[in-house]
């Protein structure tokens, strides 16, 4: 499911003029957290990122769409696959749509004290 969509800006670039990988990773973390919070029914924290792979560069003016799907729910953890898809609307080839980045994010549901909390059975989708 699509969880986040935004437009890249010149301030998001690295020294090579491409969009900074850390910026993309932050959008992926936000997108994954949106789904994890919905599943957990409350606060979550990111505890690990596995297999972060940058497949293709991203340019200024591209539309960034983060897609996330839950692949596993544990006692307090939620494993989410996040992909970033790019639609080129400013640079050539216009209209091209491709997967630029993918990773697995692991979130843990936490209580008000910041401690891991057990997920309720109704949390499982």
C-alpha positions in Angstrom: 0.0 0.0 0.0 1.2 3.5 -0.6 2.1 5.1 2.7 3.8 8.4 1.8 4.4 10.5 -1.3 6.5 13.6 -1.7 8.4 15.7 -4.3 12.2 15.9 -4.3 13.8 19.4 -3.9 17.2 20.9 -4.6 17.9 21.1 -0.9 17.7 17.2 -0.8 20.8 16.6 -3.0 24.2 15.2 -2.2 27.5 16.4 -3.6 26.9 14.6 -6.9 23.6 16.4 -7.5 21.5 13.3 -6.9 19.0 13.0 -4.0 20.9 12.1 -0.8 20.4 8.5 0.3 19.9 9.5 3.9 16.9 11.7 2.8 15.4 8.7 1.0 16.0 6.4 4.0 14.2 8.9 6.3 11.2 8.9 4.0 11.2 5.1 4.0 11.4 5.1 7.8 8.5 7.5 8.1 6.4 5.5 5.6 7.1 2.2 7.3 6.3 3.7 10.7 2.9 4.9 9.4 2.0 1.3 8.7 3.6 -0.1 11.8 1.7 2.5 14.0 -1.6 1.4 12.4 -0.9 -2.2 13.1 0.3 -1.6 16.6 -2.4 0.8 17.5 0.1 3.2 19.1 3.7 4.2 19.3 6.5 2.3 17.6 10.2 2.8 17.3 12.6 1.7 14.6 15.0 -0.9 15.9 16.7 -2.2 12.7 17.0 -1.8 9.0 18.0 -4.8 6.9 19.1 -5.0 3.3 19.0 -1.3 2.4 19.6 -1.4 -1.4 19.8 1.8 -3.5 19.0 0.5 -7.0 18.9 3.7 -9.1 19.6 7.4 -8.5 16.8 9.9 -7.8 16.7 13.4 -9.3 15.4 16.8 -8.2 11.8 17.1 -9.2 11.0 13.4 -9.1 7.9 12.2 -7.3 8.9 9.7 -4.5 6.3 7.2 -3.5 6.9 4.9 -0.5 5.0 1.5 -0.6 5.0 -0.7 2.5 3.6 -4.1 3.4 3.8 -6.0 6.6 5.7 -9.3 6.3 5.8 -10.5 9.9 4.3 -9.6 13.3 6.0 -10.9 16.4 5.2 -10.5 20.1 6.1 -6.8 20.1 7.9 -6.4 16.7 6.6 -5.6 13.2 8.6 -6.3 10.1 7.8 -4.1 7.2 9.1 -4.2 3.6 9.4 -0.7 2.2 10.0 0.2 -1.5 10.6 3.6 -3.0 9.2 4.1 -6.5 10.1 7.1 -8.6 8.0 8.9 -11.2 10.1 11.3 -13.3 8.1 14.5 -14.0 11.0 17.0 -14.3 14.0 15.2 -15.8 14.1 12.8 -18.7 12.8 10.3 -19.5 9.6 12.0 -18.4 6.9 9.6 -17.1 9.4 6.8 -16.3 8.4 4.8 -13.2 10.9 2.7 -11.4 11.9 1.2 -8.0 14.9 3.1 -6.7 15.3 1.7 -3.2 14.2 -1.1 -1.0 14.7 -2.3 2.6 13.2 -4.2 5.5 12.4 -2.1 8.6 11.8 -3.6 12.0 9.7 -1.6 14.5 8.8 -2.4 18.1 5.6 -1.3 19.8 6.3 0.7 22.9 4.3 1.8 26.0 4.1 5.3 27.6 7.4 4.6 29.4 9.2 3.7 26.1 9.4 0.0 26.9 8.4 -2.8 24.5 4.8 -3.8 24.8 3.0 -6.8 23.6 0.9 -6.4 20.5 -2.8 -7.3 20.9 -4.2 -10.1 18.8 -6.5 -7.6 17.1 -3.4 -5.8 15.8 -2.6 -8.6 13.4 -3.9 -7.8 9.9 
